[in-house]
């Protein structure tokens, strides 16, 4: 009977040790998974920031291009307005000459 008690105690102690070992291993695995998740989150965030930075730089370049085109178009529009004003003056002059010819003819 003493041998049975000793065997029971040894098996019980071994079982308890295995249980403690499994709990420790579970805790370590849980911490490892959390660390991996944090690492992946940091990598994802850095990628998002890098992509946003590239997008912002491209938008700045595009904005500068559009601003230069806008300046060029404004110059063209100004030239066209000046030309229209000159042509309107010329048309007014021609209409005045036509009126004077009509008066002269009558």
Secondary structure, DSSP 8 states (H G I E B T S, - for coil): -HHHHHHHHHHHHHHHHHHHHHHHHHHHHHHHHHHHHHHHHHHHHHHHHHHHHHHHHHHHHHHHHHHHHHHHHHHHHHHHHHHHHHHHHHHHHHHHHHHHHHHHH-
